Amino acid sequence: MKNKKELPDQGADAPSGSARTKRNLPVSVATLLVERKKITTEQLDQAKAASQASSGSVEQALVKLGFCSERDVIEVRGEQLSIPFIDLAQIKVDSELLKVVPSKTVHRYQLFPIDRKNGSIRIATSNPFDLYAFDELRMLTGCKIEPVLATEADIARVIKQHYGVGGQTVDEMIGVEELEVVSDVDDQGADILEAAQEATVVKLVNEILVEGIRDRASDIHIEPFEDDLRIRYRIDGVLHTTHVPPQIRRFQNAIISRIKILSNLNIAEKRLPQDGGFKIRAAGRDIDLRVSIIPTAFGEAVVLRVLDKQSVLLTLKDLGMGDEVYDRFRKLITLPHGIILVTGPTGSGKTTTLYAALNTIKSDEIKILTVEDPVEYYLDGVNQVQMKPNIGLTFAAGLRAFLRHDPDVILVGEIRDQQTAEVAINASLTGHLVFSTLHTNDASGAATRLLDMGTEAFLVSSSVEAVLAQRLVRRICPNCAQEYAPEAHEIPADLELDSGQKLMRGAGCRECRDTGFKGRVGVYELLHFTDELREIVLRHGTAGEILNTARKSGFRTLRDDGWNKVRAGQTTIAEVLRVAKA
């Protein structure tokens, strides 16, 4: 820490002219940004005015106004002070050192210990002028402190990664005596309510939610075990365990009670499953959270389904359909009547596909009605009905009422039983276009599934126009994608590659949480019912017969579409094998 006490004299607002030369001080960071053409003089003037109004620094104003990035500012400041800048995504952290530096110090000063060499500890900071932090660390560790610069966002990310989401809040809670006994409180509604509304508990739950939304999680799992409270985020269809402080287990009841309060659930009821939901606004977006709570051996487990209204409103082009499937499906959704089914397991994107179809065809000339359980996203210009079985509003009952509302297009959330299937079929036969979903493994099994429900074969064969089966595969991260030549044993028998053809895979980076994947893309198979296929359905033919007959007409399966996306560099062989059988 040689000469570190002189750092404050080398700030961004150092004097200019002869005084600066005499004291051998550098020009301000903002001026250097102008010299390096990172910003213009006009932008600098705007930032100065903004900083005076907000009492912040010029550099902070430049970043807030979007004229430059935080990294630009930090890199210039590092050169100015001869302190190296590092990318925290590329460094290897000394896990033993993390045990030496208290989490309270890390959170208080927003710095991160990297490694220890020759009696010195490297500390990443975004504020090299915080000498009190360095002095405290030197006293705690007995080592020299060597600061390096990193962006505030990067430091916050690695702190969460290694010290846990909500670590600072948990530290605060441990110091609050009335909250230490929350985990021992049982069936005392007033005490639980008071604890759940403590500012620190509110902040902790908010951090868990915000972190999940920032990581694009579709579900947030809070799971109690004997000695642990695990928090996992489902990102791009795969669960990832998020590091949390071990002390968080002590506040399990308060966390779950806070979620119950937000969802208008009974906080005193811990023996029965409960379902609810609430809305939040984060990052300028309205987000619905559907809450499911079940009792387990070690307490209540919570799953929050994150419904981001902006993320689902995609166009058909955004879904990743191949040109042939897109063109055929685009024509099918404009038919005057018939049933179009979308099939696949839970979480395969069926609702997103149906909403994209409705968004494509909606207009002032047609009336669209939907009955869903639940209504996940609200579509402008579409009348949507929430199913309520407890008062008799089932899919079948809603459909019957719809037919008296003069609709052109009807969306049924799911065909679950014979009654719903027959009402939907009758609606299609009386001049309506009906969309719905069905739980089958592939397109060829949809007709036999309807027959198994007890629906008459002649009704199925005369009403179903097409079945679209789909899955979601993770998309290779564009930031770290790299070419590679697959080994012979890695290539499945049904994947045809040109000699020497290279494929793509993700190396892993900060943008994708080192997974190599970011976002998802659909793989599809579209089965259009021809007269030949209708005859097979009429005589109760098997799904295998339907598939073999369709293949002769050029039908392409989920695997075929998946291999096209592998050859195009969108996903990997392992991803296709994960979601689609041979």
C-alpha positions as CSV (number, residue, x, y, z in Angstrom):
1,M,0.0,0.0,0.0
2,K,2.8,2.3,-0.8
3,N,1.8,6.0,-1.0
4,K,-1.9,5.0,-0.9
5,K,-2.5,7.9,1.6
6,E,-1.9,10.3,-1.3
7,L,-4.7,8.8,-3.5
8,P,-7.4,11.2,-2.5
9,D,-5.3,14.1,-3.8
10,Q,-5.5,12.4,-7.3
11,G,-9.2,12.6,-7.7
12,A,-11.3,13.2,-10.8
13,D,-11.6,16.9,-10.0
14,A,-7.9,17.6,-9.7
15,P,-6.8,21.2,-10.5
16,S,-5.6,22.1,-13.9
17,G,-2.9,24.3,-15.4
18,S,0.2,25.3,-13.5
19,A,-1.1,24.1,-10.2
20,R,-1.6,20.6,-11.6
21,T,1.9,20.6,-13.1
22,K,3.5,21.7,-9.9
23,R,1.9,19.0,-7.9
24,N,2.4,16.4,-10.7
25,L,-1.4,15.5,-10.7
26,P,-3.2,14.0,-13.7
27,V,-6.1,15.6,-15.5
28,S,-9.6,14.6,-14.5
29,V,-11.1,11.2,-15.6
30,A,-13.8,13.1,-17.5
31,T,-11.2,15.1,-19.4
32,L,-9.3,12.0,-20.3
33,L,-12.6,10.4,-21.5
34,V,-13.0,13.3,-23.9
35,E,-9.4,13.1,-25.1
36,R,-9.9,9.4,-25.9
37,K,-13.1,10.1,-27.7
38,K,-15.2,8.0,-25.3
39,I,-17.4,11.0,-24.8
40,T,-17.9,14.4,-26.5
41,T,-17.4,17.8,-24.9
42,E,-21.2,18.4,-25.2
43,Q,-21.8,15.2,-23.3
44,L,-19.3,16.3,-20.7
45,D,-21.1,19.7,-20.3
46,Q,-24.5,17.9,-19.8
47,A,-22.9,15.6,-17.2
48,K,-21.5,18.5,-15.3
49,A,-24.9,20.2,-15.2
50,A,-26.5,16.9,-14.1
51,S,-23.8,16.3,-11.4
52,Q,-24.4,19.7,-9.9
53,A,-28.2,19.1,-9.7
54,S,-27.8,15.7,-8.1
55,S,-24.7,16.4,-6.0
56,G,-22.9,13.4,-7.5
57,S,-19.7,13.2,-9.4
58,V,-19.3,14.0,-13.1
59,E,-18.3,10.4,-13.8
60,Q,-21.4,9.1,-12.1
61,A,-23.5,11.4,-14.2
62,L,-21.8,10.3,-17.4
63,V,-22.6,6.7,-16.7
64,K,-26.1,7.4,-15.6
65,L,-26.8,9.4,-18.7
66,G,-25.5,6.5,-20.8
67,F,-22.7,8.5,-22.4
68,C,-20.1,5.9,-21.3
69,S,-19.9,2.7,-19.4
70,E,-18.7,2.2,-15.8
71,R,-15.9,0.2,-17.2
72,D,-14.7,3.1,-19.3
73,V,-14.5,5.3,-16.2
74,I,-12.8,2.6,-14.1
75,E,-10.2,1.8,-16.7
76,V,-9.2,5.4,-17.2
77,R,-9.0,5.9,-13.4
78,G,-6.8,2.9,-13.1
79,E,-4.3,4.2,-15.7
80,Q,-4.4,7.6,-14.0
81,L,-3.5,6.1,-10.6
82,S,-1.3,3.2,-11.9
83,I,-3.7,0.7,-10.4
84,P,-4.4,-2.3,-12.7
85,F,-8.0,-3.0,-13.9
86,I,-9.1,-6.7,-13.9
87,D,-12.0,-8.6,-15.3
88,L,-13.4,-10.6,-12.4
89,A,-15.0,-13.1,-14.8
90,Q,-11.5,-14.3,-15.7
91,I,-9.9,-14.6,-12.3
92,K,-9.6,-17.6,-10.0
93,V,-10.8,-16.9,-6.5
94,D,-8.9,-18.2,-3.4
95,S,-11.7,-19.9,-1.5
96,E,-9.6,-20.1,1.7
97,L,-9.1,-16.3,1.6
98,L,-12.9,-15.9,1.6
99,K,-13.0,-17.5,5.1
100,V,-10.4,-14.9,6.4
101,V,-12.2,-11.8,5.2
102,P,-15.5,-11.3,7.0
103,S,-18.6,-11.0,4.9
104,K,-19.7,-7.9,6.8
105,T,-16.5,-6.1,5.7
106,V,-17.0,-7.2,2.1
107,H,-20.6,-6.0,2.0
108,R,-20.0,-2.8,3.9
109,Y,-17.3,-1.6,1.6
110,Q,-18.3,-3.4,-1.6
111,L,-14.9,-5.0,-2.2
112,F,-13.8,-8.5,-2.9
113,P,-10.7,-10.5,-1.9
114,I,-9.1,-12.2,-4.8
115,D,-5.9,-14.0,-3.7
116,R,-3.0,-13.8,-1.4
117,K,0.7,-13.8,-2.5
118,N,3.9,-13.0,-0.6
119,G,2.1,-11.6,2.4
120,S,-0.2,-9.3,0.3
121,I,-3.9,-9.6,-0.4
122,R,-5.3,-8.4,-3.7
123,I,-8.6,-6.7,-3.2
124,A,-11.0,-5.7,-6.0
125,T,-12.7,-2.4,-5.5
126,S,-14.4,0.3,-7.6
127,N,-13.4,3.0,-5.2
128,P,-9.6,3.2,-4.7
129,F,-10.0,6.3,-2.4
130,D,-11.7,4.3,0.4
131,L,-8.6,4.2,2.7
132,Y,-10.6,3.2,5.8
133,A,-11.6,0.0,4.1
134,F,-8.0,-0.9,3.3
135,D,-6.9,0.0,6.8
136,E,-9.6,-2.2,8.3
137,L,-8.6,-5.1,6.1
138,R,-5.0,-4.7,7.0
139,M,-5.8,-4.8,10.7
140,L,-8.1,-7.9,10.3
141,T,-5.7,-9.9,8.1
142,G,-2.3,-8.7,9.1
143,C,-1.4,-8.5,5.4
144,K,-0.5,-5.7,3.0
145,I,-3.4,-4.7,0.8
146,E,-2.9,-4.4,-2.9
147,P,-6.0,-2.8,-4.6
148,V,-7.0,-3.6,-8.1
149,L,-9.9,-2.0,-9.9
150,A,-13.1,-3.6,-11.2
151,T,-16.6,-2.4,-12.0
152,E,-19.2,-2.0,-9.2
153,A,-21.5,-4.4,-11.1
154,D,-18.8,-7.1,-11.4
155,I,-17.9,-6.8,-7.7
156,A,-21.6,-7.1,-6.7
157,R,-21.9,-10.2,-9.0
158,V,-18.9,-12.1,-7.5
159,I,-20.0,-11.1,-3.9
160,K,-23.4,-12.7,-4.6
161,Q,-21.7,-15.7,-6.2
162,H,-19.3,-16.4,-3.4
163,Y,-20.9,-14.9,-0.3
164,G,-24.5,-15.6,-1.3
165,V,-27.6,-13.8,-2.4
166,G,-28.8,-11.5,0.4
167,G,-25.6,-12.0,2.4
168,Q,-25.5,-8.4,3.6
169,T,-29.2,-8.5,4.6
170,V,-28.7,-11.8,6.5
171,D,-25.7,-10.2,8.4
172,E,-28.0,-7.3,9.4
173,M,-30.7,-9.7,10.5
174,I,-28.3,-11.8,12.7
175,G,-27.7,-8.6,14.6
176,V,-31.4,-8.0,15.3
177,E,-32.3,-9.9,18.4
178,E,-36.1,-10.1,17.9
179,L,-35.5,-11.9,14.5
180,E,-33.1,-14.5,15.9
181,V,-35.9,-16.6,17.2
182,V,-38.2,-16.6,14.2
183,S,-37.3,-20.1,13.2
184,D,-38.5,-21.4,16.6
185,V,-41.9,-19.6,16.4
186,D,-44.7,-22.1,15.7
187,D,-48.4,-21.3,15.0
188,Q,-48.2,-17.8,16.5
189,G,-49.7,-15.8,13.8
190,A,-49.1,-12.3,15.3
191,D,-45.4,-13.0,15.9
192,I,-44.9,-14.5,12.4
193,L,-46.7,-11.5,10.8
194,E,-44.5,-9.0,12.7
195,A,-41.3,-10.9,11.8
196,A,-42.3,-11.2,8.2
197,Q,-42.9,-7.5,7.9
198,E,-39.5,-6.5,9.3
199,A,-37.6,-4.3,6.9
200,T,-34.7,-6.7,6.7
201,V,-37.0,-9.7,5.8
202,V,-38.7,-7.6,3.2
203,K,-35.3,-6.6,1.8
204,L,-34.1,-10.2,1.8
205,V,-37.1,-11.5,-0.1
206,N,-36.8,-8.7,-2.6
207,E,-33.1,-9.6,-3.2
208,I,-34.0,-13.2,-3.9
209,L,-36.7,-12.1,-6.4
210,V,-34.7,-9.5,-8.1
211,E,-31.7,-11.8,-8.5
212,G,-34.0,-14.4,-10.1
213,I,-35.5,-11.9,-12.5
214,R,-32.1,-10.5,-13.4
215,D,-30.9,-14.1,-14.2
216,R,-34.0,-14.6,-16.5
217,A,-35.3,-17.4,-14.2
218,S,-38.7,-18.9,-15.1
219,D,-39.1,-20.4,-11.6
220,I,-37.7,-19.6,-8.2
221,H,-37.5,-22.6,-5.8
222,I,-37.2,-22.2,-2.0
223,E,-36.6,-25.6,-0.5
224,P,-36.1,-26.4,3.2
225,F,-33.9,-29.3,4.3
226,E,-32.7,-30.5,7.7
227,D,-29.8,-28.2,8.0
228,D,-30.1,-26.0,4.9
229,L,-32.5,-23.7,3.0
230,R,-31.7,-24.1,-0.7
231,I,-32.7,-21.5,-3.3
232,R,-32.6,-22.6,-6.9
233,Y,-33.5,-20.7,-10.1
234,R,-34.7,-22.5,-13.3
235,I,-32.9,-20.7,-16.1
236,D,-33.4,-21.8,-19.7
237,G,-35.2,-24.9,-18.5
238,V,-32.4,-26.1,-16.1
239,L,-32.2,-25.6,-12.4
240,H,-29.2,-23.8,-10.9
241,T,-28.5,-23.7,-7.2
242,T,-27.8,-20.2,-6.0
243,H,-25.2,-19.7,-3.2
244,V,-26.8,-18.3,-0.1
245,P,-25.3,-17.6,3.4
246,P,-25.7,-20.7,5.6
247,Q,-27.4,-18.6,8.3
248,I,-30.4,-18.0,6.0
249,R,-31.9,-21.3,7.4
250,R,-32.7,-19.5,10.6
251,F,-35.0,-17.1,8.8
252,Q,-36.9,-19.7,6.8
253,N,-40.3,-19.0,8.5
254,A,-40.0,-15.3,8.1
255,I,-39.1,-15.6,4.4
256,I,-42.0,-17.9,3.7
257,S,-44.4,-15.8,5.7
258,R,-43.4,-12.7,3.8
259,I,-44.2,-14.5,0.5
260,K,-47.6,-15.6,1.9
261,I,-48.4,-12.1,2.9
262,L,-47.6,-10.8,-0.6
263,S,-49.8,-13.6,-2.0
264,N,-52.7,-13.1,0.4
265,L,-52.4,-16.6,1.8
266,N,-52.9,-17.9,5.3
267,I,-49.7,-17.5,7.2
268,A,-50.9,-19.6,10.1
269,E,-51.7,-22.6,7.9
270,K,-48.6,-24.9,7.5
271,R,-50.3,-28.3,7.0
272,L,-52.0,-27.8,3.6
273,P,-50.8,-26.8,0.2
274,Q,-51.6,-23.2,-0.8
275,D,-51.6,-21.4,-4.1
276,G,-51.7,-17.6,-4.7
277,G,-49.8,-14.9,-6.5
278,F,-48.8,-11.2,-6.6
279,K,-47.5,-8.6,-9.0
280,I,-44.3,-6.7,-8.9
281,R,-42.6,-4.1,-11.0
282,A,-38.9,-4.6,-11.6
283,A,-36.5,-3.1,-14.1
284,G,-39.4,-1.1,-15.6
285,R,-41.4,-4.3,-16.3
286,D,-44.6,-5.6,-14.9
287,I,-44.1,-9.2,-13.7
288,D,-46.6,-11.6,-12.3
289,L,-45.5,-14.2,-9.7
290,R,-47.6,-17.3,-9.2
291,V,-46.9,-18.9,-5.8
292,S,-47.3,-22.6,-4.9
293,I,-46.5,-23.7,-1.3
294,I,-46.5,-27.3,-0.1
295,P,-45.7,-28.8,3.4
296,T,-42.5,-30.9,3.5
297,A,-40.7,-32.9,6.2
298,F,-38.6,-29.9,7.2
299,G,-41.0,-27.0,6.6
300,E,-42.9,-25.4,3.7
301,A,-41.4,-25.4,0.2
302,V,-42.2,-22.6,-2.2
303,V,-42.1,-22.3,-6.0
304,L,-42.6,-19.0,-7.6
305,R,-43.4,-19.0,-11.3
306,V,-42.1,-15.8,-12.9
307,L,-44.4,-14.5,-15.6
308,D,-42.7,-11.7,-17.5
309,K,-45.3,-10.2,-19.8
310,Q,-42.8,-8.8,-22.1
311,S,-40.8,-12.0,-22.6
312,V,-43.7,-14.0,-23.8
313,L,-45.2,-11.6,-26.4
314,L,-43.1,-12.9,-29.3
315,T,-44.0,-13.1,-33.0
316,L,-44.0,-16.4,-34.8
317,K,-40.7,-15.4,-36.5
318,D,-39.1,-15.1,-33.0
319,L,-40.0,-18.6,-32.0
320,G,-37.3,-20.2,-34.2
321,M,-39.4,-22.2,-36.6
322,G,-37.8,-23.3,-39.8
323,D,-39.0,-21.7,-43.0
324,E,-41.0,-24.7,-44.0
325,V,-42.8,-25.1,-40.7
326,Y,-43.3,-21.4,-40.4
327,D,-44.9,-21.0,-43.8
328,R,-47.3,-24.0,-43.2
329,F,-48.2,-23.0,-39.7
330,R,-48.8,-19.4,-40.8
331,K,-51.4,-20.6,-43.3
332,L,-53.0,-23.0,-40.9
333,I,-53.8,-20.3,-38.3
334,T,-55.8,-18.3,-40.9
335,L,-58.2,-21.2,-41.6
336,P,-61.9,-20.4,-41.1
337,H,-62.5,-23.5,-38.9
338,G,-61.0,-26.6,-37.5
339,I,-58.8,-27.5,-34.5
340,I,-55.1,-26.8,-34.2
341,L,-53.3,-28.5,-31.3
342,V,-50.0,-27.6,-29.8
343,T,-48.4,-30.5,-27.8
344,G,-45.5,-31.0,-25.5
345,P,-44.7,-31.3,-21.8
346,T,-45.0,-28.6,-19.2
347,G,-42.6,-25.8,-19.8
348,S,-42.1,-26.5,-23.5
349,G,-43.4,-23.1,-24.7
350,K,-46.9,-24.2,-25.8
351,T,-48.6,-21.1,-24.4
352,T,-46.0,-18.8,-25.9
353,T,-46.6,-20.3,-29.4
354,L,-50.4,-20.0,-29.1
355,Y,-50.1,-16.4,-27.9
356,A,-47.8,-15.6,-30.9
357,A,-50.4,-17.2,-33.2
358,L,-53.2,-15.1,-31.7
359,N,-51.1,-11.9,-31.9
360,T,-50.5,-12.7,-35.6
361,I,-54.1,-13.1,-36.6
362,K,-55.9,-10.7,-34.3
363,S,-57.6,-7.7,-35.9
364,D,-60.7,-5.6,-35.6
365,E,-62.5,-7.9,-38.1
366,I,-62.4,-11.1,-35.9
367,K,-63.4,-11.8,-32.3
368,I,-61.1,-13.9,-30.2
369,L,-62.1,-15.6,-26.9
370,T,-59.8,-17.6,-24.6
371,V,-60.5,-19.7,-21.5
372,E,-57.3,-20.5,-19.6
373,D,-56.1,-21.9,-16.3
374,P,-54.6,-19.5,-15.4
375,V,-54.6,-16.4,-17.7
376,E,-50.8,-16.0,-17.7
377,Y,-50.5,-13.0,-19.9
378,Y,-53.0,-10.4,-21.1
379,L,-53.4,-9.8,-24.8
380,D,-54.7,-6.5,-26.1
381,G,-57.9,-6.9,-28.1
382,V,-58.5,-10.5,-26.9
383,N,-61.3,-11.5,-24.4
384,Q,-59.7,-13.8,-21.9
385,V,-61.6,-15.8,-19.2
386,Q,-60.0,-17.3,-16.1
387,M,-61.2,-20.9,-15.4
388,K,-62.8,-21.3,-11.9
389,P,-63.7,-25.0,-11.4
390,N,-64.8,-24.4,-7.8
391,I,-67.8,-22.5,-9.0
392,G,-68.4,-24.6,-12.1
393,L,-66.5,-22.5,-14.7
394,T,-64.6,-25.4,-16.3
395,F,-63.1,-25.5,-19.8
396,A,-66.2,-27.2,-21.1
397,A,-68.6,-24.8,-19.4
398,G,-66.6,-21.8,-20.7
399,L,-66.6,-23.2,-24.2
400,R,-70.4,-23.6,-24.3
401,A,-70.8,-20.0,-23.1
402,F,-68.3,-18.8,-25.8
403,L,-70.4,-20.2,-28.6
404,R,-73.2,-17.7,-27.7
405,H,-70.7,-14.8,-27.9
406,D,-70.3,-15.0,-31.7
407,P,-66.5,-15.7,-31.7
408,D,-64.4,-16.4,-34.8
409,V,-61.4,-17.9,-32.9
410,I,-61.4,-19.7,-29.6
411,L,-58.4,-20.7,-27.5
412,V,-58.9,-23.5,-24.9
413,G,-56.0,-23.6,-22.5
414,E,-55.9,-27.4,-22.4
415,I,-58.0,-30.3,-23.5
416,R,-58.0,-32.5,-20.3
417,D,-61.1,-34.7,-20.6
418,Q,-63.7,-36.1,-23.1
419,Q,-66.2,-33.4,-22.3
420,T,-63.8,-30.5,-23.2
421,A,-62.6,-32.4,-26.3
422,E,-66.1,-32.9,-27.6
423,V,-67.2,-29.3,-27.0
424,A,-64.1,-28.1,-28.7
425,I,-64.7,-30.4,-31.7
426,N,-68.3,-29.3,-31.9
427,A,-67.2,-25.7,-31.9
428,S,-64.8,-26.4,-34.8
429,L,-67.5,-28.2,-36.8
430,T,-69.9,-25.2,-36.4
431,G,-67.5,-22.8,-38.1
432,H,-65.0,-21.7,-35.5
433,L,-61.2,-22.0,-35.5
434,V,-60.1,-23.6,-32.2
435,F,-56.6,-23.6,-30.7
436,S,-55.7,-25.8,-27.7
437,T,-52.9,-27.7,-26.1
438,L,-52.6,-31.4,-25.3
439,H,-50.0,-33.3,-23.3
440,T,-48.5,-35.8,-25.7
441,N,-44.9,-36.7,-26.5
442,D,-45.1,-36.0,-30.2
443,A,-47.5,-34.9,-32.9
444,S,-48.5,-38.4,-34.1
445,G,-49.8,-39.3,-30.6
446,A,-52.3,-36.4,-30.4
447,A,-55.1,-38.2,-32.3
448,T,-54.8,-41.4,-30.3
449,R,-54.8,-39.4,-27.1
450,L,-58.1,-37.9,-28.0
451,L,-59.4,-41.3,-28.9
452,D,-58.2,-42.6,-25.5
453,M,-60.3,-39.9,-23.8
454,G,-63.4,-41.5,-25.4
455,T,-63.9,-39.0,-28.2
456,E,-65.5,-40.6,-31.3
457,A,-63.0,-41.3,-34.1
458,F,-65.2,-39.6,-36.8
459,L,-65.2,-36.4,-34.8
460,V,-61.4,-36.4,-34.4
461,S,-60.7,-37.2,-38.0
462,S,-63.1,-34.5,-39.3
463,S,-62.1,-31.7,-37.0
464,V,-58.3,-31.8,-36.3
465,E,-56.4,-29.9,-39.0
466,A,-52.9,-30.0,-37.6
467,V,-50.8,-30.8,-34.6
468,L,-47.6,-28.9,-33.7
469,A,-45.3,-30.6,-31.3
470,Q,-42.5,-28.7,-29.7
471,R,-39.6,-28.6,-27.2
472,L,-37.3,-25.9,-26.1
473,V,-33.5,-26.3,-26.3
474,R,-30.9,-23.9,-24.9
475,R,-29.4,-21.6,-27.4
476,I,-25.6,-21.3,-27.6
477,C,-24.4,-18.1,-26.0
478,P,-23.4,-15.7,-28.8
479,N,-20.8,-14.1,-26.6
480,C,-18.6,-17.2,-26.1
481,A,-19.6,-19.4,-29.0
482,Q,-16.7,-21.2,-30.6
483,E,-16.2,-23.8,-33.4
484,Y,-15.1,-27.3,-32.7
485,A,-14.8,-30.5,-34.7
486,P,-16.9,-33.3,-33.1
487,E,-15.4,-36.7,-32.5
488,A,-17.0,-39.6,-34.3
489,H,-18.4,-41.1,-31.1
490,E,-20.2,-37.8,-30.3
491,I,-22.3,-37.9,-33.5
492,P,-25.6,-39.8,-33.3
493,A,-26.4,-42.2,-36.1
494,D,-29.3,-40.0,-37.4
495,L,-27.3,-36.8,-37.5
496,E,-25.9,-36.3,-41.0
497,L,-22.8,-34.0,-41.3
498,D,-20.7,-33.1,-44.2
499,S,-17.1,-34.4,-44.1
500,G,-15.0,-32.1,-41.8
501,Q,-18.0,-30.0,-40.9
502,K,-17.6,-28.1,-37.7
503,L,-20.2,-27.4,-35.0
504,M,-20.6,-24.7,-32.4
505,R,-20.6,-24.8,-28.6
506,G,-20.3,-22.2,-25.8
507,A,-17.1,-22.0,-23.8
508,G,-18.8,-20.3,-20.9
509,C,-18.6,-16.6,-19.9
510,R,-20.0,-14.0,-17.6
511,E,-23.0,-13.3,-19.9
512,C,-24.2,-16.9,-19.6
513,R,-23.2,-17.7,-16.0
514,D,-20.4,-20.0,-17.4
515,T,-23.0,-22.4,-18.8
516,G,-22.3,-21.8,-22.5
517,F,-26.0,-21.2,-23.2
518,K,-28.2,-18.0,-23.2
519,G,-31.8,-18.1,-24.0
520,R,-33.8,-20.9,-25.7
521,V,-35.1,-21.7,-29.2
522,G,-37.9,-24.1,-30.1
523,V,-37.6,-27.3,-32.1
524,Y,-40.8,-28.3,-33.9
525,E,-42.6,-30.9,-35.8
526,L,-45.8,-30.0,-37.7
527,L,-48.2,-32.8,-38.6
528,H,-50.9,-31.7,-41.2
529,F,-53.8,-34.1,-41.3
530,T,-54.3,-35.4,-44.9
531,D,-57.1,-37.7,-46.1
532,E,-54.8,-40.7,-45.7
533,L,-54.1,-39.8,-42.0
534,R,-57.8,-39.2,-41.4
535,E,-58.5,-42.7,-42.6
536,I,-56.0,-44.1,-40.1
537,V,-57.7,-42.2,-37.3
538,L,-61.1,-43.4,-38.4
539,R,-60.1,-47.1,-38.0
540,H,-58.3,-46.4,-34.7
541,G,-54.8,-46.8,-36.1
542,T,-51.8,-46.4,-33.8
543,A,-49.5,-43.4,-33.4
544,G,-46.8,-45.5,-35.1
545,E,-49.0,-45.9,-38.2
546,I,-49.7,-42.2,-38.3
547,L,-45.9,-41.4,-38.0
548,N,-44.8,-43.9,-40.7
549,T,-47.4,-42.7,-43.1
550,A,-46.6,-39.0,-42.5
551,R,-42.9,-39.7,-43.0
552,K,-43.6,-41.0,-46.5
553,S,-45.0,-37.5,-47.3
554,G,-41.9,-35.7,-46.0
555,F,-42.9,-35.2,-42.4
556,R,-39.9,-34.0,-40.3
557,T,-39.7,-35.0,-36.6
558,L,-38.5,-33.0,-33.6
559,R,-35.0,-34.6,-33.9
560,D,-34.8,-33.6,-37.6
561,D,-35.5,-30.0,-36.7
562,G,-33.1,-30.2,-33.8
563,W,-30.3,-31.4,-36.1
564,N,-31.0,-28.5,-38.4
565,K,-30.4,-26.2,-35.5
566,V,-27.2,-28.0,-34.5
567,R,-25.9,-27.7,-38.1
568,A,-26.9,-24.0,-38.0
569,G,-24.8,-23.4,-34.9
570,Q,-27.9,-22.5,-32.7
571,T,-27.7,-25.4,-30.2
572,T,-25.7,-28.5,-29.3
573,I,-26.0,-32.2,-29.9
574,A,-26.5,-32.8,-26.2
575,E,-29.4,-30.4,-26.0
576,V,-31.3,-32.1,-28.8
577,L,-30.7,-35.5,-27.2
578,R,-32.0,-34.1,-23.9
579,V,-35.4,-33.1,-25.2
580,A,-36.1,-35.4,-28.3
581,K,-36.0,-39.1,-28.5
582,A,-35.0,-41.0,-31.7
